Amino acid sequence: MEFRHEYKHYINYMDYLIMRSKLKAVMRLDANTNKDGGYYIRSLYFDNYKNIVLQDKINGINHREKFRIRCYNKDFKFINLEKKSKINGLCAKIKAPLSKAQTEAIIASKTAWMATSEEPLVVELYAKMKSGQLRPKTIVDYRREAYVYGPGNVRVTFDSDIRTGLLSTDLFNPNLPTIKAGDQQILLEVKYDHFIPDVILSIIQLEGRRQTAFSKYASCRIYG
């Protein structure tokens, strides 16, 4: 598992417009980008009855992890199980593919098949569903605009229209009722390996902006 630097900042719409125009001159759009310049992400996050994942985030636990099932643009033919880990401010993500039938089985707590999966991440989630009582908890929807840059393996994203499905785990419902979650400023995320080139750093640095510990999962859990 390779760990990367990750920073998050709230920005306003004017900051976004200025920054985007500059980034377009030096970075390329992510391959998943739609014709409207972005793409849509739906994630189903896991937690247990004690809300341990949420509490670890709120309490700033140094070593924490979260599991989620993710799909893009409401295309349910491409689904991933992901685990995101954070240690000493560095982040790593591993993922494994899931079929729609497998995902539906997990949501319905029909998990016996997971124990013998060929995907180690699926087996790990199964173990933690058994030992830690992890269960599907909350759906998070949002729009992402993403830019990538080769040197430093830099990825800059703008997340907006963050919404929650409240207590629903109906991942495959394209018409799932959702409500806006929290402050609707734009969330800037910057990820890179060992260094960030000056040409990118000069664009994303904004006077008076501080790094934030914002979590889309935590902001959506306010509502249930």
C-alpha angles and dihedrals in degrees: 000000000000117000123216138191114257129187130179130197135174112233132180125237094263091052088051094052093049094045094046093053090054095044092052089062094059108019134056128231119258114265091243093062117130127217090270091062098257144049138230127246129198119189131183109205127205128223137149134244090272091052090233094165091052092045093050089054095046092047093047095237107192097222113041141142140194135196125215140166112226138191134172135231090352088289102145095186090079113055131159135193107216136189118198118196129190125195126169091344094307121115135208133181132198126181144187130196121253130192120228090249092052091049092050089050092053092049090050091050091246093138109144092104090060092070092069099036118136088226111086091205091057090051090049092052090048091053092050092046087056100039100031100028093237112178137173104276119164140011119222122192127187145148119249131197110193136190128186135200125191104219107074090007088259123188122185119187137181115206120195143160091039109190138177131216089214108222095343123119092183093129096169098050106110089194097048110154109243137173131209114268123221127313110000097215114128116267115223115202124188122190129178142154117236102334142010118223117243091238090063096037092055090056100046098043110100124183114245095015119123129197111263132208091220117160121191089205093052093046091052093047089065085079097050 
